[in-house]
Amino acid sequence: MNIYVGNLSNDTKESTIKSLFDEFGQVETVKLIMDRFTGRSKGFGFVEMPSNSEADQAIKALNGKRVDGNNIKVNPADPGGKRPKRNLKKKRF
């Protein structure tokens, strides 16, 4: 299961997130999203766990937990594809 982790401090490292989720089961990947221009964290990331039951336990236990000074948000990640299509046609005046 892919898990969204938000409201992260700029100081939070991937190793910190991995150790939090390791308590609930196997973690395949941890990816913090970085700003390409500044190199700083954008404050959110994703954790991939192969077991849905372990992932559900982690979500319930870690949502709202204080990490590096922030109360993090932990939810199942949106698989995408639900956004409405943008109208890319140029408007005529």
C-alpha positions as CSV (number, residue, x, y, z in Angstrom):
1,M,0.0,0.0,0.0
2,N,1.2,3.5,-0.8
3,I,0.9,5.9,2.1
4,Y,1.0,9.7,2.1
5,V,2.9,11.3,5.0
6,G,2.3,15.1,5.3
7,N,3.0,18.1,7.5
8,L,6.7,17.1,7.8
9,S,9.3,19.4,9.2
10,N,12.1,20.5,6.9
11,D,14.4,18.7,9.3
12,T,12.7,15.3,9.0
13,K,14.8,12.7,7.1
14,E,13.8,9.6,5.2
15,S,15.6,7.5,7.9
16,T,13.3,9.0,10.6
17,I,10.2,8.1,8.6
18,K,11.4,4.6,7.8
19,S,12.1,3.9,11.5
20,L,8.6,5.1,12.5
21,F,7.0,2.7,9.9
22,D,9.4,-0.2,10.6
23,E,7.6,-0.7,14.0
24,F,4.5,-1.9,12.1
25,G,6.1,-4.1,9.4
26,Q,8.2,-4.2,6.3
27,V,8.8,-0.9,4.5
28,E,9.7,-1.2,0.8
29,T,10.5,2.5,0.1
30,V,10.4,5.9,1.7
31,K,10.5,9.0,-0.6
32,L,10.4,12.6,0.6
33,I,9.5,15.1,-2.0
34,M,12.1,17.7,-2.5
35,D,12.0,21.2,-4.1
36,R,14.2,20.9,-7.2
37,F,15.4,24.6,-6.9
38,T,16.1,24.8,-3.2
39,G,16.8,21.2,-2.4
40,R,14.7,21.5,0.7
41,S,11.8,19.2,1.6
42,K,8.3,20.2,0.4
43,G,6.9,18.8,3.7
44,F,5.4,15.6,2.5
45,G,6.4,12.2,1.2
46,F,5.3,8.6,0.5
47,V,5.9,5.3,2.2
48,E,5.3,2.0,0.4
49,M,4.4,-1.1,2.6
50,P,3.7,-4.5,0.9
51,S,1.2,-5.6,3.6
52,N,-2.1,-3.7,3.6
53,S,-2.9,-4.8,7.2
54,E,0.5,-3.5,8.5
55,A,0.0,-0.3,6.5
56,D,-3.5,0.2,8.1
57,Q,-2.0,-0.3,11.6
58,A,0.7,2.2,10.8
59,I,-1.8,4.8,9.5
60,K,-4.0,4.5,12.5
61,A,-1.1,4.7,15.0
62,L,1.0,7.4,13.3
63,N,-1.6,9.9,12.1
64,G,-1.3,13.0,14.3
65,K,1.9,11.8,15.9
66,R,4.5,14.5,16.8
67,V,7.7,14.2,14.7
68,D,10.4,16.8,14.7
69,G,8.0,19.4,16.1
70,N,5.1,18.8,13.8
71,N,2.0,16.7,14.1
72,I,2.2,14.6,10.9
73,K,-0.7,13.5,8.7
74,V,-0.7,9.9,7.5
75,N,-3.3,8.6,5.0
76,P,-3.6,6.1,2.2
77,A,-2.1,7.8,-0.9
78,D,-4.5,8.9,-3.6
79,P,-3.8,6.6,-6.6
80,G,-4.3,9.6,-8.9
81,G,-6.4,9.7,-12.0
82,K,-9.3,11.3,-10.2
83,R,-8.5,14.9,-11.3
84,P,-10.7,16.5,-13.9
85,K,-9.1,17.0,-17.3
86,R,-7.9,20.5,-17.9
87,N,-9.3,22.5,-20.9
88,L,-6.1,23.3,-22.9
89,K,-7.9,24.9,-25.8
90,K,-7.1,28.6,-26.3
91,K,-9.9,31.0,-25.7
92,R,-10.9,33.2,-28.6
93,F,-11.9,36.8,-27.9
